[in-house]
Amino acid sequence: MQNLLKIAFFNFLWLTSGFLLAQNLIPNPGFENCAKCQNGFFELGINSGANDPIDWYAATYGTSDFKSDLPNSGKLHGGFFVGYKKFEYLANHLESPLVAGAKYQCSFYIRLFPNGMSYALDEIGIYFQNGKANFPQAEPLSKLKAQFTTPDRDYILSDHYRKFTFEFIACGGEDQMIVGRMNSWGEADTLLVASKPIANLDQAYPYYIVDDFDLHLIDQVENRAPDTVRVCDQQKVKISLDSSGIYEVLWSNGSNQFLTEIGGESAPLWVEYKFGKDCSSFREDIALVVDKKPNVELKGLLSLCPGKALQVEAVCDGECLGFLWPDGSTGNTFEISEPGKFELQYKWRCQSESLFFEVDTPDYEKDFIITSDVGQICYSDSTFLRASLPKGCLIQKWSNGATDSEIKVFSPGIYELILDCPCGEIKGKIDVKATANCTPIRFPNTIIINGEEVNRTFGPAVPPGLIGRIAEYQLFIFNSWGDKVFETNDIQQRWSPDNNLPPESYIYSGKLKYSVSGNSGIEKYQFKGSVSVIK
């Protein structure tokens, strides 16, 4: 059902379009309708016609006519005098105003009335205007510029009707038609058809009869300029306007020629034109497409791994029309097995371009650098380690498990970093040295039993960076006789001597096992010393 409706709709459009193109826009074109005619004759006047509503009427004081003497077809025809001092005109309204820019075809039949005429004339014209024709004068309508005038010195005689057909482009809004000779008689405008000339030209009144007018649309309004213009970036292009029937033109770049030159900087682009001096202007906006040079890049690193081939891929950010590699291949990929310098040629709509590139063998170790803010630290200090990565390489991990390019460490040691690079895995390391006299832990050399709280106990001072990395700890304390007075495996447990303990020098010893920051190994540290106990 929907398909049937669509078919019916398009048939309707086709029929409607055909009707508009074929419709005669002149009412009563053959003068056959004449309600006021008596014996086939009626004189017209300004705003006075033979029918109600009025179709044909007189445009000036001259009384043009409905007549029935010599019709081209039917029973009636029109007529008007074109005298030396008396000019008559037939006028008629149109069924609908003319559409600006549309093309129309008009035709009519005309002949000189055969009886009693001394002269035949040329240059009979038709003029279309907007508004009722009302010219209270008997002189020629010389201010009107007819859309059509019969040819100069082509005299219209009385032996038969002649058909004239012409085409024109409407200014827009014309709803009235005027028929007659617009200009006064001039040299060579007359042809003697009588046996001898008239002595007084004031008595010469050629009478012309007309019939079977037709006016219809033949071409709908169409754009005169292209809808879209493409121009290459930084270049110029010429565009033209269909000039048929156009009175004047103005482009957005200021040009008033039908052919103009524009570039990519000309946006917005438009053209204005009109079909007559008194016509309104038409404006057409033209889409300006500026074709810019596409950006072509080579995907991936241009580094050739030893023993392997490299496939280079060209990526076009735009409209590329083709590639040409050094070996003559035209795809978007190219295989390289040796380092060197290469040229990729590519085309786009406007021209050809070249992209030069070099493929080398990478030296990742050369570009892989690890630095430290300071050269030496102890266990109570810290430093930042920073890695400079070779192009295309990513961090896999540090030896302490970190995955950032910058890490903070709190103890001396060897720190290793593993990278994932296009040609495989590489390793780098840095040795953070210990400062002089740097030990993992330190012990006081005096205990004051009755002193301040901080001085009453004995144990190691543990750097913050070492806490949490202790694997094993032992501490033994002996008196001067070699008797053990204290023992612990807990680095947090401290020796607190009581007041009964004699003041003297005590010997301590032990060992420490701890994991080195940035290294999976275990470091061993043995210590011994003496501490004085006083009261």
Helices and strands as residue ranges (DSSP letters): H 2-22, E 42-43, E 56-58, E 65-67, E 77-81, E 90-93, E 103-112, E 119-121, E 125-129, E 148-149, E 162-169, E 176-180, E 190-192, G 201-203, E 207-219, E 228-232, E 236-240, E 248-251, E 259-263, G 264-266, E 269-274, E 282-291, E 295-299, E 310-317, E 320-324, E 333-336, E 340-348, E 352-359, H 364-367, E 369-372, E 376-377, E 383-388, E 394-398, E 406-409, E 413-421, E 424-434, E 446-448, G 453-455, E 470-478, E 484-488, E 505-515, E 522-534
